[in-house]
Amino acid sequence: MTENERRRAIPLAIRAALLSVATACFLLALKGFAAWHTGSVAMLGSLADTGLDLLASLVTLYGVKVAAEPADHDHRFGHGKAEALAALFQVALITASALGIGWRAVVAFGDPARTQDADLGIGVSVIAIACTALLLIYQRRVIRHTGSVAIVADNIHYQSDVLLNAAVIVALVLDQVLGWRGADPLFGVAIALWLLWGAFKASSNAIDQLMDKEWPEAQRRAFIDVAAQQPGLRGIHDFRTRRSGAHDFAQFHMEVDPRLSVFAAHEIVERVEDALKRAYPKVEVLIHLDPEGHVDTDNELVEADVTPHWFGKRM
């Protein structure tokens, strides 16, 4: 993606986030009325999830906006970690909501009040599924054009909403049509567990970014393979990677023939950088040049050569 294409893509991602906020607001009002009128714990759980959807969509909007801001004097690596901090805030709210819904459902097991107006609850859930499906279709179009990580996360979150709304329909049918009085609180517990699982996954991803977790091993190998194919490179060590929001960073020490001139060695570095930029245009690369055989430290984790299969070296 060129710089001009990237600038045009930013408003498209923001429009997708705004549509997500608008959809969540509409569904929140609709489900609030349905939860109050039907008395369904499952519908209440779906309402709580929609409220969290609204918060998640607002955070996504914020994240997309912040991600579009370039690095500045005080934030040389950009502002990507703001998304991870916002995600942890979401996790706290999701966990509190899930515990509240779970407790309400457990209490309902002891005194299962019959739900009312299954037709209303089912109709609202069908409308919610239809609106969410339209949002998912639009988000996928935006993802194809922009590659926005924030919109990808929002899209995955709304996919779960389709399942939650389907669960509400099943719970109401079992409770009012088939007379299974325990169905509604049972699905309320299931929704609470689903929210807790989502909170756990969101917290894991956020913590991984804040702790600068390395890329997956397959991604690391593919990246190094591109660099190792360049002529003149004799080895790579101290390879470190991390992700911050939508941005990836990679740095390593690159070994060359110690007899080369500074100019010739620099030419090799530029060839490696160009190859990596073509293959990974969204990764910021930092290369430190070393003469072959130079030892930087006695730390084996740092000094480990990551190109033994290319040059026959040992780790």
Steps between C-alpha positions, in 0.01 A plus 500: 500500500645838397499804729218663299292181517560483875378858546182424302446181700488675838161675446352171375602324822357786706170475310488128580557573868228767499255255340589250773418761768169587332400133473580439868292804606198382302522143632553623858171691494315213331628230736448720806129517425486124424687403820268716713185368328587127487686462829743263326838448663643392165371822343650693791832332430471593133417859604811513719712367216359768268589765756853366499488497120431872511798555728717276283392690188581833664842367598548371145416845368752650739760238408461558127533875551808469722658241268473752217712751689869494405783461749593822674784636714369333817381177336769395254346153452150637439186471712403137438505390864206728577284226347633242747436731798146565379448126455592434864239757604246310290600172662422637848150606392432175314603294804279702736203467265549126453512443876180702543314308229627168638380585852158607370469172310600289803237676712244437225566124524364504855192704405451468124257775403324429174606723213240697302438592138730253332396645164640840597826355629544281193413787266753731665768229480429444129531875434826506698639208296406674172656834604815329625531298179484818290766660721725194465471511120596868491787452745644220286499731198686762702748240626579394141576861405678621815630197691400680824583281800251691717213433257606134477467469880163676494383267224592191703319642802179558305514147358445375856189721524330295230544191717378681812183621331436151365537369857231744619260369234562140604458584870166675445367219281597235756353702788167610351427253221635178651452598864861444614509753781873464564603580142514878542736511802707220346564707190564800726785304663628397156508862385683604818761231438533616138564856617764381748675301226499806275642710784779247555599500131488879481715535811753248366542692174528834681755372751703340221529839328583687820766238586647514147442132431696363204330417172387139446794277405373438145479874436851550639642227273328638190636849574856376550483287184440813292804673651729194483454464123678829433859472367777598738314422822701259720267462800236658723484508878321693775176484301220671693141570399193658654159637409341828606141547383499471123878542477771232500864556589804282429867554582810284465879496469616407150845351433707569187856431382727705734730587207230702321514878489238698691339598170479140374361375833241779498391397151424149631297644787295708257432196281376310804283793609349536152419129479334504841299814418369340181399182682383669824405861420334558840801392710747756630848347475817597690829331400830516689806406292768264641813342349467123471612325819457807720368416849276764656424328830523169682119487526410193293142617448622825347799360311314203346536480123159461334630404155679164554301321228618763249869518586567173687561671835409373842262672741 
